[in-house]
Amino acid sequence: MTGQPGGGVAAKAFPVARSEARLLVPALMFIALVVAAVASLGTPLITSVATSFHVSLGSAQWTLTVALLSGAVATPVLGRLGAGPHRRATILATLAVVVAGSALTVLPLPFAWLLAGRAAQGVGLGLTALMMGVARDHLPEERSAAVIALISVVSIIGAGVGYPLAALLAELGGVRAAYGLGLVVTAAALLTAWRSMPEAPEGRSAHVDVAGAVVLAAALLLVLFLAGERNLWSRHLAVAAGLAVVAVVLLRVWAVIELRSTTPLVDVRAVRHPAVAGANLAMFVGGIGMYLLLTLITRYAQTPHGAGYGFGLTTFVAGLVLVPFSVLGFVAGKLTPRVRTRIADPLLLAGSAVVVGGGFALFAAARSDLAELFAAMGVLGFGVGGFSAAMPGVILAVTPKSETSSAMSFNYVVRSVGYSLGSAIGGLILTAGTGPGHLFPDDSAYTTAALVGIGAMAITTLTSLALARRRSSETTP
């Protein structure tokens, strides 16, 4: 994972004509956007699901959690399959699973079937890394770098696209109508992939390490379950701590299995490369901070005036607060490839982390006006967009083309865990700041959470600067 493939393979890595390449790029973007948006559909629909299916809000929350869980588990497996000769078949089969899951969310079936459908939809999150692999294999190098950066950004801002649309449809036609949007766009994504996805270059092989996949899946399930079940930590601390220890042991066992395997699910030795390890650490801590601020702003916007703060926005209007996040995130993603010609990727990571930290500072200092929330969300989007666009460059600089999907899939698993922990940390801080007999936390709890986020982004910035110094020393004779 420290070199590039030989010239024979490289020569076969550009089998698409220029006209086909023009169609391939929007197809890659569309598929990445769809799987991200569909996985995020659970966020604005939790209350509607609880009402429609007569379940508790905690149970309805699993329509979001189960998608994140299945996505985290499927991502490394799909990344390994995508590194082999059957990448096109893997993409089509995965999208077929997502379409089937989307159908389950629309059909008039019991709540358990809705959860099954959401789990199937979450599997699609593993396709983002495969889209990057296709771009790197079938586009010229200078073009593929920009496309990969945008794919990374689109996979983030997809939530901002899906949230307001789903909320509006839920208000107009109910929860089934909102999930119907997912069925339509996933079917379109499957048709797009069938028409546009090329075969992988020849000479690839990808055997899936089944034992490693099972152990990693169990560890990730525990980690994400513990991140989502906040009540477990407050009411059954000993049980939660015990499960956390089990998760750590499972991750250690998985690492040993991968080191001994001739066909590892993830090349652990390559992951330990300083550039890759540093990038994944920055993604993990940065992901905690980024999702923490996203959670804080959306929750603050929907808090009723009776709490002494907040704006009491409906789900749809609160979703519009995400528009600046998506728009400025996309702008940052478009600008980053141009800036990369002058500034190294690790420095772009550091600068983007500082921007996100600025969003936290803005939210901590000024949130009495709705325009200030829009501004904070815009700053967050610009920082997240730049960070997401620069991240692939750090990892792929030391990754051969044949391992693109696998390397980026591991980074996306790290991102998913970071996002989940960010959401959990935000919930724990706000819960701790809720007085006895009160439904909503004190306003000061939001300030405390923002300060924690600033600390997380400071760590991310320092990690990225360390990567930049290392790259500078390696390139200086």
Secondary structure, DSSP 8 states (H G I E B T S, - for coil): --S---HHHHHTT--S-HHHHHHHHHHHHHHHHHHHHHHTTHHHHHHHHHHHHT--HHHHHHHHHHHHHHHHHHHHHHHHHHTSTTHHHHHHHHHHHHHHHHHHHHSS--HHHHHHHHHHHHHGGGHHHHHHHHHHHHS-HHHHHHHHHHHHHHHHHHHHHHHHHHHHHHHHH-HHHHHHHHHHHHHHHHHHHHHH-----TT------HHHHHHHHHHHHHHHHHHH-HHHHHH-HHHHHHHHHHHHHHHHHHHHHHHH-SS-SS-HHHHTSHHHHHHHHHHHHHHHHHHHHHHHHHHHHHS-GGGTS-----HHHHHHTTHHHHHHHHHHHHHHHHHTTTS-HHHHHHHHHHHHHHHHHHHHH--SSHHHHHHHHHHHHHHHHHHHHHHHHHHHTTS-GGGHHHHHHHHHHHHHHHHHHHHHHHHHHHHHT--TT-SS--HHHHHHHHHHHHHHHHHHHHHHHHHHHHHHHHH--
